């Protein structure tokens, strides 16, 4: 049963077009009478999604030669950008086959969109002269402008994740757009994981307290969302519940503690319940700083340490100023420690509930020393087996949708994955609150029986931190 559920989870997150079995055949560039668009991609789009060229339906896609030059600088390393660069280079090499990249090559089979590399980076309207700088962005702009000059009867659109480059393009009269694949259209409607139902009959709430559950149709005639949390209220009483889609019942949620950490509000109780529930294999917890996302996930993982081979606590490294950590002084451990400190802080907070002489304090030290609990950068986890572990990914808003998918599809038998983060606190230059992996996950997996999400609204770090979040 567990294997079937995990297979279903992997199937739920896998997307993408099937590879064509037919050999690509060269075609002439589309005639000007065609309404097909030409999308010119810059480097940021490729580094965000290496398969982005396949996501423009039957329109044509081109990249300036400067993009290939920039990708060459990213091909070495273990960060996600390096993997995306290598994946794209391999894809283009296979796509081109025996042909040259200066010709239009079918991307997804005959009669579909085509691909080429733009060699001409000189245009009548010269971006390098206008902006007085010979930089890669301006050469990319010139390539798009030259494509527009050569295809006057077809829309030419520059696609980039770089906001400033889009503004420069528009100032030159060139259409520009963000890469929309995987982007959430409206954050206001993003799944929160919980809701309040008022005016519930007292008899229903009494039944839930007495039996631990009640039929869902006693509360709502509408279809409820799997693993969604509900606060049922009336004038006299209230109860916390979770909807079980298999039994079509609302089950009572108790405010249980985990490894000494007690929930301070309903949302925190829901978050602990989701991580502690063995039937839920994937959990996401979203909230601003100080709401207790990482602390709750770690406490719940420690509470279940006997059920898993290891506990992994990881986060992506986003260097300040986007400067590679290889430039920092010291060995590998000293380079990454500053980025891992917030994770160690949460572990120490849990550990310091007890005295050093207490067995609970020593157990946590033993877990670290025996590598039963591992705190590590996310890049170091790549390639590792994720079987029978509980894997907490902190700061998941700094991941792309493809990176989130990659992590989930590596989950082996008996594993559980918890993503935590704040979709409004993005530290990477080409992601935003609508295009990051955490928002994508919450939007796409809503209602799946193996998945639960909860948004933490109230800060519980301190009164001072809560004040800052509200007023500053």
C-alpha positions in Angstrom: 0.0 0.0 0.0 2.8 2.4 0.9 4.6 1.7 -2.4 1.5 2.4 -4.4 0.9 5.7 -2.6 4.5 6.8 -3.2 4.2 5.9 -6.9 1.0 8.0 -7.0 2.9 10.9 -5.5 5.6 10.7 -8.1 3.1 10.5 -10.9 1.3 13.6 -9.5 4.3 15.8 -9.8 5.7 14.6 -13.1 5.0 16.9 -16.1 6.4 17.6 -19.5 6.0 16.7 -23.1 6.8 13.3 -24.4 9.8 12.9 -26.7 9.0 12.5 -30.4 10.1 9.2 -31.8 10.5 10.7 -35.3 13.8 12.1 -36.5 13.8 15.9 -36.8 13.8 17.1 -40.4 14.9 20.5 -41.4 12.3 23.0 -42.7 12.5 26.4 -44.1 11.8 29.3 -41.8 8.0 30.0 -41.6 6.6 32.4 -44.2 5.8 35.9 -43.1 2.1 35.2 -43.6 2.2 32.8 -40.7 0.8 34.0 -37.4 3.4 32.0 -35.4 5.4 34.0 -33.0 9.2 34.0 -32.5 10.3 33.9 -28.9 13.9 34.9 -28.2 15.0 33.4 -24.8 17.8 34.9 -22.7 20.1 33.0 -20.3 17.9 33.5 -17.2 15.1 31.4 -18.8 17.4 28.5 -19.6 18.8 28.5 -16.1 15.3 28.6 -14.6 14.1 25.7 -16.8 16.4 23.8 -19.1 13.5 22.4 -21.1 11.9 25.8 -21.6 12.3 25.8 -25.4 9.7 23.0 -25.5 7.0 25.0 -23.8 6.0 27.5 -26.6 3.4 25.3 -28.4 3.8 25.6 -32.2 5.7 28.9 -32.0 9.3 29.2 -32.9 12.1 29.7 -30.4 15.6 31.2 -30.8 18.5 31.9 -28.5 21.3 34.4 -29.2 24.8 33.0 -29.5 25.7 35.1 -26.4 23.4 32.8 -24.4 25.4 29.8 -25.3 28.6 31.7 -24.3 27.0 32.6 -20.9 25.8 29.0 -20.4 29.4 27.9 -20.9 30.3 29.8 -17.7 27.7 27.9 -15.8 28.4 24.4 -16.9 30.8 23.6 -14.0 29.6 23.3 -10.4 27.0 21.5 -8.3 24.4 24.3 -7.9 21.0 24.0 -9.6 22.0 26.6 -12.2 24.9 24.4 -13.2 22.7 21.4 -13.6 20.2 23.4 -15.7 23.0 24.7 -18.0 24.4 21.2 -18.6 20.9 19.7 -19.2 20.2 22.4 -21.8 23.5 21.9 -23.6 22.9 18.2 -23.8 19.4 18.7 -25.1 20.5 21.1 -27.8 23.3 18.8 -28.8 20.9 15.9 -29.2 18.3 18.1 -31.0 20.7 19.4 -33.6 22.1 16.0 -34.5 23.8 16.3 -37.9 22.4 19.7 -38.6 23.7 23.2 -37.8 22.0 25.3 -35.2 21.8 28.3 -37.6 19.0 26.5 -39.4 15.4 26.1 -38.1 15.2 22.6 -36.5 11.8 21.1 -35.3 11.6 20.9 -31.5 8.6 18.7 -30.8 8.3 16.9 -34.1 7.2 17.9 -37.7 4.7 20.7 -38.1 5.5 22.1 -34.6 7.7 24.9 -33.3 11.3 25.2 -34.5 14.5 26.2 -32.9 17.7 28.0 -34.0 20.7 30.0 -32.7 20.8 33.7 -33.6 24.3 34.5 -34.9 23.5 38.0 -36.0 23.8 40.4 -33.0 23.9 43.6 -34.9 20.8 45.7 -35.5 20.1 49.2 -36.9 18.9 50.2 -33.4 22.1 49.3 -31.5 21.5 48.6 -27.8 25.3 48.7 -27.1 25.4 52.3 -28.4 22.2 53.4 -26.8 23.1 52.0 -23.3 26.9 52.7 -23.8 28.0 49.3 -22.6 29.2 46.2 -24.4 27.7 43.7 -22.1 25.9 40.3 -22.7 22.4 41.7 -22.0 22.9 44.3 -24.7 24.1 41.8 -27.3 21.1 39.7 -26.5 18.9 42.7 -27.1 20.6 43.3 -30.4 20.0 39.7 -31.4 16.3 40.0 -30.7 16.2 43.4 -32.6 17.9 41.8 -35.6 15.4 39.0 -35.6 12.6 41.5 -35.5 14.1 43.4 -38.5 14.3 40.1 -40.5 10.8 39.0 -39.6 8.8 42.2 -39.9 5.5 40.4 -40.4 5.8 38.2 -37.3 5.7 39.1 -33.6 9.2 38.8 -32.0 9.1 38.6 -28.2 12.1 38.6 -25.9 11.4 36.2 -22.9 13.5 36.8 -19.8 13.3 36.4 -16.0 15.3 39.6 -15.7 12.9 42.5 -15.0 15.4 45.2 -15.9 16.2 43.5 -19.3 12.5 43.5 -20.0 12.3 47.2 -19.3 15.3 47.9 -21.6 13.7 45.8 -24.4 10.4 47.7 -24.1 12.3 51.0 -24.2 13.7 49.9 -27.6 10.2 49.1 -29.0 10.8 45.3 -28.6 8.1 43.2 -27.0 9.2 41.5 -23.8 7.6 39.0 -21.4 8.3 36.9 -18.4 8.6 33.1 -18.7 5.1 32.1 -17.5 5.4 28.3 -17.3 4.9 27.2 -13.7 3.9 30.7 -12.6 0.9 31.1 -10.3 -1.6 33.6 -11.7 -3.2 34.9 -8.5 -1.5 34.6 -5.1 -4.7 35.8 -3.4 -6.3 32.5 -4.2 -3.3 30.3 -3.3 -4.3 27.4 -1.1 -3.9 28.1 2.6 -4.7 24.6 3.9 -7.2 25.8 6.5 -10.5 27.5 6.8 -13.1 28.3 9.4 -16.7 27.1 9.2 -19.1 29.1 11.4 -22.6 28.3 12.7 -21.9 24.6 13.0 -24.6 22.7 14.9 -23.6 22.1 18.6 -24.6 18.4 18.2 -22.0 18.0 15.4 -19.2 19.5 17.5 -20.3 17.4 20.5 -20.1 14.3 18.3 -16.6 15.1 17.2 -15.5 15.5 20.8 -17.2 12.3 21.8 -16.3 10.0 18.9 -13.3 11.8 17.4 -14.9 12.3 14.0 -18.1 13.2 12.3 -19.5 12.8 8.7 -18.5 15.7 6.5 -22.0 16.2 5.1 -23.1 17.2 8.6 -21.0 20.3 8.3 -20.9 21.1 4.6 -22.9 20.1 1.5 -20.0 21.1 -0.7 -17.1 18.7 -1.5 -14.2 19.3 0.9 -10.5 19.2 0.1 -8.4 16.2 1.1 -6.3 16.8 4.2 -7.7 20.3 4.5 -7.9 21.7 8.0 -11.1 23.2 9.4 -12.0 25.1 12.5 -15.6 24.4 13.3 -17.3 27.0 15.4 -20.6 28.0 16.9 -21.6 30.5 19.5 -20.7 28.2 22.4 -17.9 25.9 21.2 -15.2 25.2 18.6 -13.1 22.2 17.5 -10.1 21.7 15.2 -10.6 19.1 12.5 -8.9 17.6 9.4 -10.9 16.2 6.4 -10.2 12.6 5.5 -11.2 12.0 1.9 -11.1 8.2 2.2 -13.7 8.1 5.0 -15.4 11.3 4.0 -15.2 12.4 7.7 -13.8 15.3 9.7 -11.4 14.0 12.2 -10.6 15.8 15.4 -7.1 17.4 15.6 -5.6 17.5 19.1 -3.0 20.1 20.1 -0.3 17.6 20.7 3.3 18.5 21.4 6.3 17.2 19.6 9.7 16.8 21.3 8.7 19.4 23.9 7.5 21.9 21.4 3.8 22.8 21.9 1.6 24.6 19.3 0.6 28.1 20.3 -2.3 28.5 17.8 -4.6 26.5 15.6 -2.4 26.7 12.5 0.7 25.4 14.4 -1.4 22.5 15.7 -2.4 21.7 12.1 1.2 21.9 10.9 2.3 19.4 13.6 -0.6 17.1 12.8 0.4 17.1 9.1 4.0 16.2 9.7 3.2 13.6 12.3 0.5 11.9 10.2 2.1 8.8 8.6 -0.5 8.7 5.8 0.7 12.1 4.5 3.9 11.7 2.6 4.4 15.3 1.5 3.9 18.5 3.6 4.4 22.2 2.9 4.4 24.9 5.6 4.3 28.5 4.4 4.5 31.6 6.6 6.5 34.8 7.3 9.5 34.9 9.6 8.8 33.9 13.2 5.8 31.7 12.6 7.7 28.6 13.6 7.8 26.7 10.3 11.2 25.1 10.6 11.0 24.6 14.3 7.7 22.7 14.1 8.9 20.6 11.2 12.1 19.7 13.0 10.3 19.0 16.3 7.9 16.7 14.6 10.7 14.9 12.8 12.6 14.3 16.1 9.3 13.0 17.6 9.3 10.3 14.8 13.0 9.6 14.8 12.4 5.9 15.5 10.3 5.6 12.3 13.0 6.7 9.9 16.5 5.8 9.1 17.7 9.4 9.1 16.5 13.0 9.4 17.8 15.3 6.7 17.5 19.1 7.2 18.6 21.0 4.2 18.3 24.4 2.6 19.5 25.9 -0.7 22.5 28.2 -0.5 21.8 31.7 -1.9 25.0 33.7 -1.4 24.6 37.4 -0.5 25.2 39.4 -3.6 25.0 36.1 -5.6 28.7 35.7 -5.1 29.8 32.0 -5.3 30.8 30.5 -2.0 34.0 29.3 -3.5 35.3 32.8 -3.2 34.9 32.7 0.6 37.9 31.9 2.8 38.3 28.6 4.6 37.5 24.9 3.9 34.1 23.6 2.6 32.6 23.4 6.1 33.5 26.9 7.1 32.1 28.2 3.8 28.7 26.7 4.3 28.3 27.0 8.0 27.0 30.6 7.9 24.1 29.5 5.6 23.3 26.5 7.8 23.2 28.5 11.1 19.4 29.1 11.1 18.9 25.4 11.0 21.3 24.7 13.9 19.6 27.5 15.8 16.3 25.7 15.6 17.9 22.4 16.7 19.6 24.2 19.7 16.3 25.8 20.7 14.7 22.3 20.9 17.8 20.8 22.7 18.1 23.7 25.2 14.7 22.9 26.7 16.6 20.4 28.8 19.8 20.5 30.9 23.0 19.0 29.4 22.7 16.2 31.9 19.2 15.2 30.8 18.9 12.2 28.4 16.7 14.1 26.0 19.5 16.6 25.5 22.0 13.9 25.0 19.8 12.1 22.5 19.9 15.0 20.1 23.7 15.2 20.4 23.9 11.5 19.7 21.7 11.8 16.6 24.1 14.4 15.2 27.3 12.6 16.1 26.0 9.3 14.6 24.7 11.1 11.5 21.2 10.1 12.2 20.4 13.8 11.9 22.1 15.6 9.1 22.1 19.4 8.5 23.4 20.1 5.0 23.2 22.4 2.0 20.6 21.1 -0.5 23.2 20.8 -3.3 25.0 18.2 -1.2 21.9 16.0 -1.0 21.8 15.6 -4.8 22.4 12.0 -5.8 21.8 10.7 -2.3 19.2 7.9 -1.6 16.0 9.3 -0.1 14.6 5.9 1.2 13.2 5.7 4.7 14.1 9.2 5.7 12.2 12.3 6.7 13.6 15.1 4.6 13.0 18.8 5.6 13.7 21.4 2.9 13.9 24.9 4.4 13.7 28.1 2.4 11.9 26.2 -0.4 10.8 29.5 -1.9 14.3 29.8 -3.3 13.8 26.7 -5.4 12.5 26.5 -9.0 9.4 24.4 -9.7 11.8 21.9 -11.5 14.0 21.6 -8.5 11.0 20.9 -6.2 9.8 18.3 -8.7 13.3 16.7 -8.8 13.4 16.4 -5.0 10.0 14.8 -4.7 10.5 12.3 -7.5 13.6 11.0 -5.7 11.5 10.0 -2.6 11.9 6.3 -2.0 9.9 3.8 0.0 9.1 4.9 3.5 10.2 8.5 3.1 8.4 11.8 3.9 9.3 15.3 2.6 8.5 18.6 4.3 9.0 21.9 2.5 9.0 25.1 4.5 9.4 28.7 3.4 7.9 32.1 2.8 6.7 32.7 -0.8 7.1 36.5 -0.3 10.8 36.4 0.8 12.7 35.5 -2.4 16.5 35.7 -2.3 17.3 34.6 -5.9 17.2 37.1 -8.8 15.0 35.2 -11.3 12.3 34.0 -9.0 9.3 35.8 -7.5 6.3 35.0 -5.3 4.4 33.6 -8.2 7.1 31.6 -10.0 9.0 29.9 -7.1 8.9 26.2 -6.4 7.0 26.4 -3.1 4.1 28.4 -4.7 4.0 26.0 -7.6 3.9 23.0 -5.2 1.1 24.4 -3.1 -1.0 25.3 -6.2 -0.5 22.0 -8.1 -0.8 19.4 -5.4 -3.8 20.9 -3.6 -6.3 18.1 -2.8 -3.9 15.2 -3.3 -4.5 12.5 -0.7 -0.8 12.2 0.0 -0.3 15.9 0.4 -1.1 18.5 3.1 -0.4 22.2 3.3 -0.8 24.8 6.0 -0.1 28.5 6.0 1.0 30.0 9.3 -0.4 33.4 9.8 0.6 34.5 13.3 4.1 35.1 14.4 5.1 33.3 17.6 8.8 34.1 17.8 8.4 37.1 20.1 6.1 40.1 20.6 8.9 42.3 19.1 9.3 40.1 16.0 5.5 40.1 15.6 5.4 43.8 15.8 8.1 44.2 13.1 6.1 41.8 10.7 2.9 43.8 11.2 4.1 47.4 11.1 7.5 47.6 9.4 
